[in-house]
Amino acid sequence: QVQLVESGGGLVQPGGSLRLSCAASGIDFIVYTMGWYRQVPGRQRELVATISRGGTTNYADSMKGRFTISRDNARNTVYLAMNSLNPEDTAVYYCNAAHAWLMKEYWGQGTQVTVSP
């Protein structure tokens, strides 16, 4: 059974930082591209960042310079370090595991991030 379990969300003040974690099980983690997406009620889920099996990263423009995605293949965990948070970053953040060749994709249950004074 595949599980992606996010943690680290919460309430933070504008300008603050949070670090999200996503622990994966049930997949061969090292061969998957891992990613973070976010969604606000009433809007489409949007890309935050991805990291390939080789460590190549990709960020949405609005996150560049503020967010950092990383992975620890020994712990089957992907991280998202978020700095300089603003209220527009408030959303549910979802972990994603994708393998294009195998046509497999999995999602976590999401973790709420709220940026508010």
C-alpha positions in Angstrom: 0.0 0.0 0.0 1.4 3.4 -1.0 1.4 6.1 1.5 2.6 9.7 1.4 2.3 11.3 4.8 2.8 15.1 5.0 3.7 16.9 8.2 4.9 20.3 9.3 2.0 22.5 8.3 0.5 25.1 10.6 -0.1 28.7 11.4 2.8 31.2 10.8 3.0 34.9 10.7 3.8 36.8 7.5 7.6 36.8 6.9 7.9 33.5 8.8 9.2 30.1 7.8 7.9 26.5 7.8 9.4 23.2 6.7 7.1 20.5 5.3 8.0 16.9 5.3 6.5 14.0 3.3 7.4 10.4 4.2 6.8 7.9 1.5 6.2 4.2 1.9 5.1 1.4 -0.5 7.1 2.8 -3.5 10.6 2.6 -4.7 11.2 6.1 -3.6 14.5 6.7 -5.3 13.1 6.3 -8.8 10.2 8.7 -8.4 10.1 12.4 -9.1 8.7 14.0 -5.9 6.8 17.2 -5.8 4.8 19.6 -3.7 1.6 21.2 -5.0 -0.9 23.5 -3.3 -4.5 24.3 -3.5 -6.8 27.0 -2.3 -10.6 26.3 -2.1 -12.2 27.2 -5.4 -9.0 27.2 -7.3 -7.0 24.5 -9.2 -4.2 22.7 -7.6 -0.9 24.3 -8.6 2.7 23.3 -8.8 5.0 24.5 -6.1 8.2 22.5 -6.8 9.5 19.1 -8.0 12.7 17.2 -7.6 13.8 14.4 -9.9 15.5 11.2 -8.9 18.7 12.8 -9.9 18.1 15.9 -7.8 17.1 18.3 -10.5 14.7 20.9 -9.1 11.9 22.9 -10.7 10.0 25.7 -9.1 6.9 27.8 -9.8 8.0 31.3 -10.5 6.4 32.8 -7.4 8.3 30.3 -5.2 11.7 30.8 -6.6 14.1 32.1 -4.1 11.7 31.6 -1.2 11.1 27.8 -1.2 13.6 25.0 -1.4 12.7 21.4 -2.2 15.0 18.6 -1.2 14.9 14.8 -0.8 16.6 12.3 1.5 16.5 9.0 -0.4 17.8 7.1 2.7 14.7 8.2 4.6 12.2 8.1 1.7 11.4 11.7 2.6 11.0 14.9 0.6 11.1 18.3 2.2 9.9 21.8 1.4 11.5 24.6 3.2 9.4 27.8 2.9 10.7 31.2 3.8 9.4 34.8 3.6 5.8 33.4 3.7 3.0 35.7 2.9 -0.8 35.4 3.2 -1.0 34.4 -0.5 0.9 31.2 0.4 -2.0 30.0 2.5 -3.2 26.7 1.1 -3.3 23.0 1.6 0.0 21.6 0.5 0.1 18.2 -1.1 3.0 15.8 -1.6 3.2 14.0 -5.0 5.1 11.1 -6.3 5.3 10.5 -10.0 6.9 8.1 -12.4 6.2 9.0 -16.0 7.5 5.7 -17.6 5.5 3.5 -15.2 2.5 5.9 -15.5 2.2 5.9 -11.7 1.2 8.9 -9.6 0.3 9.2 -5.9 -0.8 12.0 -3.6 -0.7 12.6 0.1 -3.6 13.8 2.1 -2.4 17.3 2.4 -1.3 19.6 5.2 -2.7 23.0 5.9 -0.4 26.1 5.8 -2.0 29.3 7.1 -0.1 32.6 6.9 -1.8 35.2 9.0 -0.8 37.9 11.6 
